[in-house]
Amino acid sequence: QVQLVESGGGLVQAGGSLRLSCAASETIFSVNPMGWYRQSPGKPRELVARMTGGGRTNYADSVKGRFTISRDNARNTVSLQMDSLKPEDTAVYYCNIEYFGAIYWGQGTQVTVSS
C-alpha cells in the first residue's frame, strides 16, 4: 500500500503562487502515472494535471499555462507549481498515483485564493 502525503497548501491572494508537493511512502517509478485533482464544496473531484508513465502531461483547460506538474522519482515526489492563481482555484487538492493496478490518494491539502 502506498501512502501519499501532500503539503504546501495555504492562503494566497489572487495572482500569487503556491507549490504543492506530494511524497510517496514507497519507491515510485516512471511507469506509475501520478496526478493532482481538486474538489470544491458541492462539486465533483476533477483532474488538474497528470503525468503518465512516459512523462506525457495533460492539464485541465482551466489551468493550462498557469500550473506545471513535475516529478522526482529519486525522491518519490510529485509537485504542482501553481502560478497566477485565481479565486476559482480554491479547493482541496489531492495527490493520486496509479501503482501497479491500484489507485491511491493523499489526504488533501487546502488551497484558498482570495480576491
N, C-alpha and C positions, 0 to 999 in steps of 0.2 A: 504494500500500500504506500502511495506517495502522499506526503503531506506538503501543502503549499502555504506559505506564509507571505502575505502582502504587506507592504509598508510604503510610506511616502504620501499618503493622502493628507488632506487638510483643507483649510480655508484659504482662498486666494481671490483677489479681485479680478474682474473681467480684464482680459488682455494679458494676464500673468501666465506663469508656467509652473508646472509640477512634474516631478518624475516619480513614477511608481516602480517599485521593484517587487519581484516575487522570487522567493527562494524555495527550492525543492529539497525534500529530505533525502531523496535518492539521486543517484547519478542519472543525469539526463543526457540524451544522445540527439544528434542532429536529426535522426529519423522520427523523433517524437514531436508532433505538432504541438505548439503552445499558443495561447492566445489570451486576450483580455476582453472581458464582457462587462456590461454595466446594466444596472437596473435602477430605475427611478420609481418612486411610490406610484402604485396604480398602473404601472406599465410592465410589460414582459421584459425579461432579460434579453439584451441584444448584443450582437457581436460588435466590438470596437475595432479590434485589429487581431490578426492571426498570422503566424509564421508556420509554414508547412515544414515537413521533414527535409525537403530540398532547399529550404531557405527562401522560398517564394512567400511574399507577403500580400495580404489583402486587408483593406480598410473599409469601414463604413463610409458611405459618401459624406456623411456629416463631419467626419474628422480628417478626411484626406487633405494633405498639405499642412496640417497642424499637428498631428500626432505621428510618432515614429516608434515602432516596435523593434526591439533588438534582444538578442540573447547571448549569453556567455556560458557555453556548455562546460567549460573548465570550472566555473564557479556555481554551476547548476542554477542559474538565474535567468529570468526574462524580465525586461524592463519596458516601460511605456513612457516616452517623453511626450509631454503634453504642453504645447505652446498655444498662444493666442486663445486662451480659454474663454468660454462663453458661459453665461448663466445656465443655458440648456445642457451643458456638460455635467451639471450637478447630478450625482448618482453615487451608488455604491459600486465600486469597481472590483471585479473578481478575476483572478488568475485561473487558468484552465490548462490542463495537459492531457493529451491522449497518449497513454503509456501502455503500449503493448496490449491493446484490446480493452483497456479500461479507461474511464474518464474520471479525472479528479479535479476538485475545485478548492480554492482557498476560501478563507472565511470572509473576505471582502474588506475593502478599505473605503472610507467615505471621502468623497471629493465634493466640496461645496464652492461654487463660484458666485461671488456677489457682484451685483451690477453697480 
